[in-house]
Amino acid sequence: MAHVELDITKIVGGGRGMAHHEGQVFMVSGALPGERVRAESLARKHGIIEGKTLEVLSTPHAGREPDPCPHAPQCGGCDWPHIIPEAGSALKIEIAAESARGLPELSRLLREAPIKASPMAYRLRARLHWDPDQKVLGFYRHRSNTVETILQCRILSPRLVRCLPSLTEAFARTCPHPVDLEWLENLDGSQAVAAIKRLPRGPEVPVSAVPTADTLDNGPDGFHLLEASDTLKRVWGRDHVRMALPTPLEVPIGAFFQGNRHLVPWLFQRVTELIGPAPVPTFDLFAGVGFLGAAANHASERPLVLAETCRSSGRAAQRNLPNAAVRFGRSAEETLRRSGRIPKNTLAIVDPPRAGLSKDLRRRLAAWHPDRLLMLACDPATWARDTADLMDKGYRLTHLELIDLFPSTHHVEVLSVLEANDSAPSTGKTRD
């Protein structure tokens, strides 16, 4: 592919540097604002040339990591290994604001929002990939399905890093098929469980593919099989970990849970503060194992409805919050459709996937019009779209902050509160 020298003007969505050259727009991975780089063109999409940095030709950006991870040139486990984590948090504010540039007022508010940073070695959940032909266990390479060996890692937990050599040796003996490895720990790493996950179109994985406990150094406390449908086949040991929060939470292997061990306790407390003590009925519409619902219930016991499409997560939520009404296997849209007339004096909690709230869900939320809505969004662009739509339908934004749950990547979470224009002022704490 062609090589070109580019002057990077700003950082944009996806964490790439933007440049203009000979009337063309470039989005370059590994480049930072103010740098001149030599880049390789990789592809053209929608009139934009995508590229990667080969060499920094100018004075590096102040946030550039002088000693990046040795696996960084190939490994795709994180896309910002070239950025000092502390500088990364500040750059994520710029990304968030840029993502909402079509909505100037929300873009301004994102640029002014505080951001909560995190230490490294944060991942309490991880998914690695096994290549039986090359005998390699690791992350995929960038823009590839080739698995890269990782001998050390700055984002994974120390326990998993210590276990990687023996896991690789065990898989070489027991697992002849390409599979994924799912790993889950509790907050302090004293509990860990793992599972081999069958690929969507892969062959059936026999129980014999699961390594035994005596073959693993610093291994998990249980090891199981996960079908592509996330159905668990127990093999040996425990199948869940327990998160030591003000409301202890059981999290089974294969279930979604916030991935940052350092910030999970802080986030639980932050949501408790924002929700406040008023014991209004609360609907957690993307409940998982009940993390945000538990934070609401910790603020004050309340009528609580949890909607969760994944049955194993829903069952865990029911164990975690036995007084809640859990809607197993139901989407947020289906839960609202079947709930009949819901009082407006309620709180809605939404933690949607990266695609954000569906158009149908935004319509149903606006028709229901709960007094307050707490949103934890994992994409600033879809957050801005959803928030603007809800503000057009009678809500005001009363709280906004950013959370760097995934250091060494471009991803940033948005935590916000919306209140109906005709509702009473919030009794929850809205700012530090």
C-alpha positions as CSV (number, residue, x, y, z in Angstrom):
1,M,0.0,0.0,0.0
2,A,1.0,3.6,-0.5
3,H,3.0,5.6,2.1
4,V,2.3,9.2,2.7
5,E,3.4,12.0,5.1
6,L,0.6,13.6,7.0
7,D,0.0,16.4,9.5
8,I,-2.5,15.3,12.1
9,T,-4.9,18.0,13.1
10,K,-7.2,16.3,15.7
11,I,-8.3,13.1,17.2
12,V,-11.7,11.8,16.2
13,G,-14.2,8.9,16.8
14,G,-12.5,5.5,16.8
15,G,-9.4,7.1,18.4
16,R,-7.7,7.8,15.1
17,G,-5.9,11.0,14.0
18,M,-7.4,13.1,11.2
19,A,-5.4,14.6,8.4
20,H,-6.1,16.3,5.1
21,H,-3.8,15.7,2.1
22,E,-4.2,16.6,-1.5
23,G,-7.9,17.1,-1.1
24,Q,-8.4,13.8,0.7
25,V,-9.3,12.9,4.3
26,F,-7.2,10.4,6.2
27,M,-8.0,8.6,9.5
28,V,-4.8,7.2,10.9
29,S,-4.4,4.8,13.8
30,G,-1.5,5.4,16.1
31,A,-1.3,9.1,15.3
32,L,-1.9,12.0,17.7
33,P,-2.8,15.7,17.2
34,G,0.1,18.0,16.2
35,E,2.3,15.1,15.0
36,R,3.7,14.7,11.5
37,V,3.7,11.0,10.6
38,R,4.6,8.7,7.8
39,A,1.5,6.5,7.3
40,E,0.5,3.5,5.3
41,S,-2.8,3.7,3.5
42,L,-4.9,0.6,4.2
43,A,-8.3,1.0,2.7
44,R,-10.8,3.6,1.4
45,K,-14.3,3.6,3.1
46,H,-17.0,6.1,2.4
47,G,-14.5,8.5,0.8
48,I,-12.1,8.4,3.7
49,I,-8.7,6.8,3.5
50,E,-7.9,4.6,6.6
51,G,-4.2,4.2,7.5
52,K,-1.8,3.3,10.2
53,T,1.3,5.2,11.6
54,L,4.6,3.8,10.5
55,E,6.8,6.5,12.0
56,V,6.5,9.8,13.9
57,L,8.5,12.4,12.0
58,S,8.0,15.4,14.3
59,T,8.2,16.0,18.0
60,P,5.9,13.4,19.6
61,H,2.6,14.5,21.3
62,A,3.2,15.0,25.0
63,G,0.8,12.1,25.7
64,R,2.7,9.6,23.5
65,E,3.9,6.5,25.5
66,P,7.8,6.4,25.4
67,D,7.8,2.7,26.4
68,P,4.8,1.1,24.7
69,C,3.9,-2.6,25.3
70,P,6.3,-4.8,23.3
71,H,3.3,-6.6,21.7
72,A,1.8,-3.2,20.5
73,P,2.9,-3.4,16.8
74,Q,0.8,-6.5,16.3
75,C,-1.6,-7.3,19.2
76,G,-5.1,-6.0,18.9
77,G,-6.0,-6.3,22.6
78,C,-6.0,-2.6,22.9
79,D,-5.8,0.2,20.3
80,W,-4.1,2.9,22.3
81,P,-0.9,1.3,23.5
82,H,1.0,4.3,22.2
83,I,-0.7,6.7,24.6
84,I,0.1,7.3,28.3
85,P,-3.1,6.3,30.2
86,E,-3.3,9.6,32.1
87,A,-3.1,11.5,28.8
88,G,-5.6,9.1,27.2
89,S,-8.3,10.2,29.6
90,A,-7.9,13.8,28.5
91,L,-7.9,12.7,24.8
92,K,-11.2,10.8,25.4
93,I,-12.9,14.0,26.3
94,E,-11.9,15.4,22.9
95,I,-13.2,12.2,21.2
96,A,-16.5,12.4,23.1
97,A,-17.0,16.0,22.1
98,E,-16.1,15.3,18.5
99,S,-18.5,12.4,18.4
100,A,-21.4,14.8,19.1
101,R,-20.2,17.6,16.8
102,G,-23.5,17.6,15.0
103,L,-25.2,18.6,18.3
104,P,-23.2,21.7,19.3
105,E,-24.7,22.1,22.8
106,L,-24.2,18.5,23.8
107,S,-20.7,18.6,22.2
108,R,-19.9,21.6,24.4
109,L,-21.2,19.8,27.6
110,L,-19.1,16.7,26.8
111,R,-16.0,18.8,26.4
112,E,-16.6,20.4,29.8
113,A,-17.5,17.2,31.6
114,P,-15.3,15.7,34.2
115,I,-13.8,12.2,33.6
116,K,-12.9,9.5,36.0
117,A,-9.6,7.8,35.2
118,S,-8.5,4.3,36.0
119,P,-5.2,2.4,36.8
120,M,-4.0,-0.3,34.4
121,A,-4.3,-4.1,34.9
122,Y,-8.0,-3.5,35.2
123,R,-9.7,-6.2,33.2
124,L,-11.6,-8.6,35.4
125,R,-13.2,-10.1,32.2
126,A,-11.3,-11.1,29.2
127,R,-11.8,-13.1,26.0
128,L,-8.7,-14.7,24.4
129,H,-8.5,-16.8,21.2
130,W,-6.9,-20.2,20.7
131,D,-5.2,-21.2,17.4
132,P,-4.5,-25.0,17.6
133,D,-2.4,-25.0,14.4
134,Q,0.1,-22.4,15.7
135,K,-0.4,-23.4,19.4
136,V,-1.0,-19.7,20.2
137,L,-3.4,-18.3,22.9
138,G,-3.8,-14.5,22.8
139,F,-5.7,-11.6,21.3
140,Y,-6.3,-11.2,17.6
141,R,-3.9,-9.0,15.7
142,H,-5.2,-5.7,14.4
143,R,-7.6,-6.0,11.5
144,S,-7.0,-9.8,11.4
145,N,-8.1,-13.2,12.7
146,T,-4.5,-14.2,13.3
147,V,-3.8,-14.8,17.0
148,E,-0.9,-13.0,18.6
149,T,1.0,-14.5,21.5
150,I,1.1,-12.3,24.6
151,L,3.8,-13.0,27.2
152,Q,2.9,-10.0,29.2
153,C,-0.1,-7.5,29.2
154,R,-0.8,-4.2,30.8
155,I,-4.6,-4.4,30.7
156,L,-5.2,-8.1,31.8
157,S,-5.3,-9.1,35.4
158,P,-2.0,-10.3,37.0
159,R,-3.6,-13.7,37.8
160,L,-4.5,-14.4,34.1
161,V,-1.1,-13.2,32.9
162,R,0.7,-15.6,35.3
163,C,-1.6,-18.5,34.1
164,L,-1.1,-17.9,30.4
165,P,2.0,-20.2,29.9
166,S,0.3,-23.2,31.6
167,L,-3.0,-22.5,29.8
168,T,-1.2,-22.5,26.4
169,E,0.6,-25.8,27.3
170,A,-2.7,-27.4,28.5
171,F,-4.6,-26.3,25.4
172,A,-1.9,-27.7,23.2
173,R,-2.5,-31.1,24.8
174,T,-6.3,-31.0,25.1
175,C,-7.9,-28.7,22.6
176,P,-7.6,-29.5,18.8
177,H,-10.2,-26.9,17.7
178,P,-10.1,-23.1,17.4
179,V,-12.0,-21.8,20.4
180,D,-12.4,-18.7,22.6
181,L,-11.3,-18.6,26.2
182,E,-13.6,-16.7,28.6
183,W,-12.0,-15.5,31.9
184,L,-13.8,-13.9,34.8
185,E,-12.4,-12.7,38.2
186,N,-13.9,-11.0,41.3
187,L,-12.7,-7.5,42.3
188,D,-9.5,-8.6,44.1
189,G,-8.6,-11.6,42.0
190,S,-9.1,-14.1,44.8
191,Q,-11.7,-15.9,42.7
192,A,-11.5,-16.8,39.0
193,V,-13.5,-19.0,36.6
194,A,-12.9,-19.8,33.0
195,A,-14.7,-21.4,30.1
196,I,-13.9,-22.6,26.6
197,K,-16.4,-21.1,24.2
198,R,-17.4,-22.8,21.0
199,L,-17.1,-20.6,18.0
200,P,-20.4,-19.8,16.2
201,R,-19.7,-22.1,13.3
202,G,-17.1,-24.2,15.0
203,P,-17.2,-28.0,15.7
204,E,-18.6,-29.2,19.0
205,V,-16.0,-29.0,21.8
206,P,-15.7,-32.2,23.9
207,V,-15.4,-32.0,27.7
208,S,-11.9,-33.5,27.3
209,A,-10.8,-30.2,25.8
210,V,-11.1,-28.5,29.2
211,P,-7.7,-28.4,31.1
212,T,-7.7,-30.1,34.5
213,A,-6.9,-28.1,37.6
214,D,-3.6,-29.9,38.2
215,T,-2.2,-28.8,34.9
216,L,-2.6,-25.0,35.5
217,D,-0.4,-22.6,37.5
218,N,-2.3,-19.9,39.2
219,G,-5.3,-21.3,37.4
220,P,-9.0,-20.6,37.8
221,D,-11.3,-22.1,40.5
222,G,-13.5,-23.7,37.9
223,F,-13.4,-24.5,34.2
224,H,-16.4,-25.1,31.9
225,L,-17.8,-25.2,28.4
226,L,-19.9,-22.4,26.8
227,E,-21.9,-23.1,23.7
228,A,-22.2,-20.3,21.1
229,S,-25.6,-19.6,22.6
230,D,-23.9,-19.0,26.0
231,T,-25.5,-22.2,27.4
232,L,-23.1,-23.4,30.2
233,K,-22.0,-27.1,30.4
234,R,-20.4,-27.5,33.8
235,V,-17.1,-29.4,33.9
236,W,-15.3,-28.8,37.2
237,G,-15.2,-26.3,40.0
238,R,-17.2,-23.1,40.6
239,D,-19.0,-21.4,37.8
240,H,-19.3,-17.9,39.2
241,V,-17.5,-15.3,41.2
242,R,-18.8,-13.0,43.9
243,M,-18.3,-9.3,43.7
244,A,-17.8,-7.7,47.1
245,L,-20.0,-4.6,46.8
246,P,-22.4,-3.0,49.3
247,T,-24.9,-5.5,47.7
248,P,-22.8,-8.6,47.0
249,L,-23.4,-9.8,43.4
250,E,-23.0,-13.3,42.0
251,V,-21.6,-13.2,38.4
252,P,-21.6,-16.4,36.4
253,I,-19.0,-17.1,33.7
254,G,-20.4,-15.9,30.3
255,A,-22.6,-13.2,31.8
256,F,-22.0,-9.5,31.1
257,F,-20.5,-7.4,33.9
258,Q,-18.6,-4.1,34.0
259,G,-15.0,-5.0,33.1
260,N,-12.9,-2.6,35.2
261,R,-12.0,-4.0,38.7
262,H,-10.7,-0.6,39.9
263,L,-13.8,1.4,39.0
264,V,-16.7,-1.0,39.7
265,P,-16.9,-0.1,43.4
266,W,-16.7,3.6,42.5
267,L,-19.4,3.3,39.9
268,F,-21.7,1.5,42.2
269,Q,-21.4,4.3,44.8
270,R,-21.7,7.0,42.1
271,V,-25.0,5.6,40.8
272,T,-26.3,5.2,44.4
273,E,-25.5,8.9,45.0
274,L,-27.1,10.1,41.7
275,I,-30.3,8.1,42.3
276,G,-30.8,9.4,45.8
277,P,-32.9,8.2,48.6
278,A,-36.4,8.6,47.2
279,P,-37.8,5.0,47.0
280,V,-39.6,5.4,43.7
281,P,-40.4,2.4,41.5
282,T,-37.4,1.6,39.3
283,F,-37.1,-0.2,36.0
284,D,-33.6,-1.4,35.0
285,L,-34.1,-2.1,31.3
286,F,-30.7,-3.7,30.5
287,A,-30.2,-5.4,33.9
288,G,-27.4,-8.0,33.4
289,V,-26.8,-9.5,36.8
290,G,-28.5,-6.5,38.5
291,F,-25.5,-4.2,39.0
292,L,-27.2,-0.9,38.5
293,G,-30.5,-2.1,40.0
294,A,-28.5,-3.1,43.1
295,A,-27.0,0.3,43.3
296,A,-30.5,1.9,43.1
297,N,-31.8,-0.5,45.8
298,H,-28.8,0.4,48.0
299,A,-29.8,4.0,47.8
300,S,-33.1,2.9,49.3
301,E,-35.2,-0.2,49.0
302,R,-37.8,0.2,46.3
303,P,-40.1,-1.6,43.9
304,L,-37.6,-2.9,41.3
305,V,-38.3,-4.4,37.8
306,L,-35.3,-5.9,35.9
307,A,-35.4,-6.7,32.2
308,E,-32.7,-9.0,30.8
309,T,-32.5,-10.9,27.5
310,C,-29.8,-13.4,28.7
311,R,-31.4,-16.0,30.8
312,S,-28.2,-16.9,32.8
313,S,-27.7,-13.3,33.7
314,G,-31.4,-12.9,34.6
315,R,-31.2,-15.9,36.9
316,A,-28.2,-14.4,38.6
317,A,-30.1,-11.1,38.9
318,Q,-32.9,-12.9,40.6
319,R,-30.5,-14.5,43.1
320,N,-28.8,-11.2,43.7
321,L,-32.0,-9.2,44.2
322,P,-34.6,-11.7,45.3
323,N,-37.3,-9.0,45.9
324,A,-37.1,-7.7,42.4
325,A,-39.4,-8.7,39.6
326,V,-37.1,-10.1,36.8
327,R,-38.4,-10.3,33.3
328,F,-36.3,-13.2,31.9
329,G,-35.5,-13.3,28.2
330,R,-37.3,-10.0,27.5
331,S,-35.9,-7.0,25.8
332,A,-36.4,-3.5,27.2
333,E,-38.9,-2.8,24.4
334,E,-40.9,-6.0,25.2
335,T,-40.8,-5.2,28.9
336,L,-42.4,-1.8,28.4
337,R,-44.9,-3.1,25.9
338,R,-46.1,-5.7,28.3
339,S,-46.1,-3.5,31.4
340,G,-49.4,-1.7,30.7
341,R,-49.8,1.7,32.3
342,I,-46.7,2.6,34.3
343,P,-46.8,5.5,36.7
344,K,-44.7,8.5,35.7
345,N,-43.3,8.8,39.3
346,T,-40.6,6.2,38.4
347,L,-36.9,5.9,37.6
348,A,-35.7,4.2,34.4
349,I,-32.1,2.9,34.2
350,V,-30.7,2.1,30.8
351,D,-27.2,0.7,30.1
352,P,-27.6,-0.1,26.3
353,P,-25.1,-1.7,24.0
354,R,-22.9,0.4,21.7
355,A,-25.7,0.9,19.2
356,G,-27.6,2.8,21.9
357,L,-31.3,3.0,22.5
358,S,-33.4,1.7,19.6
359,K,-35.8,4.1,18.0
360,D,-38.7,2.0,19.3
361,L,-37.3,2.2,22.9
362,R,-36.9,5.9,22.7
363,R,-40.5,6.2,21.5
364,R,-41.7,4.0,24.4
365,L,-39.7,5.9,27.0
366,A,-41.1,9.2,25.7
367,A,-44.7,7.9,25.8
368,W,-44.2,6.5,29.4
369,H,-42.2,9.7,30.4
370,P,-40.8,8.6,33.7
371,D,-39.7,11.4,36.0
372,R,-36.0,10.5,35.8
373,L,-33.8,8.4,33.6
374,L,-30.2,7.4,34.4
375,M,-28.2,6.3,31.4
376,L,-24.8,4.6,31.2
377,A,-23.8,4.7,27.6
378,C,-20.7,3.1,26.0
379,D,-20.6,5.3,22.9
380,P,-20.7,9.1,23.0
381,A,-22.1,9.3,19.5
382,T,-25.2,7.2,20.2
383,W,-25.5,8.8,23.7
384,A,-25.7,12.2,22.0
385,R,-28.3,11.0,19.5
386,D,-30.5,9.4,22.2
387,T,-30.1,12.3,24.6
388,A,-31.0,14.9,22.0
389,D,-34.1,12.9,21.0
390,L,-35.3,12.6,24.6
391,M,-34.6,16.3,25.2
392,D,-36.8,17.0,22.2
393,K,-39.5,14.9,23.9
394,G,-39.6,16.8,27.2
395,Y,-36.4,16.0,29.2
396,R,-33.6,18.1,30.5
397,L,-30.0,17.0,31.1
398,T,-29.2,17.4,34.8
399,H,-26.0,15.4,35.2
400,L,-23.1,14.4,32.9
401,E,-19.7,12.9,33.4
402,L,-17.3,10.6,31.5
403,I,-15.7,7.3,32.8
404,D,-12.5,5.8,31.4
405,L,-13.4,2.2,32.1
406,F,-11.0,0.9,29.4
407,P,-7.6,2.6,29.6
408,S,-5.3,2.0,26.6
409,T,-8.3,1.9,24.3
410,H,-10.3,4.8,22.7
411,H,-13.5,3.7,24.4
412,V,-15.2,6.0,27.0
413,E,-18.5,5.7,28.9
414,V,-21.0,8.5,29.5
415,L,-23.0,8.6,32.7
416,S,-25.9,11.0,32.7
417,V,-29.2,11.8,34.3
418,L,-32.3,13.2,32.5
419,E,-35.3,14.6,34.2
420,A,-38.7,15.3,32.9
421,N,-39.4,19.0,32.5
422,D,-42.5,18.7,34.6
423,S,-40.8,16.7,37.4
424,A,-39.6,17.9,40.8
425,P,-35.9,18.6,41.2
426,S,-33.7,15.6,41.9
427,T,-32.9,14.7,45.5
428,G,-29.7,12.8,44.4
429,K,-26.3,14.3,44.4
430,T,-25.5,15.6,40.9
431,R,-21.9,16.8,41.2
432,D,-18.7,16.0,43.1
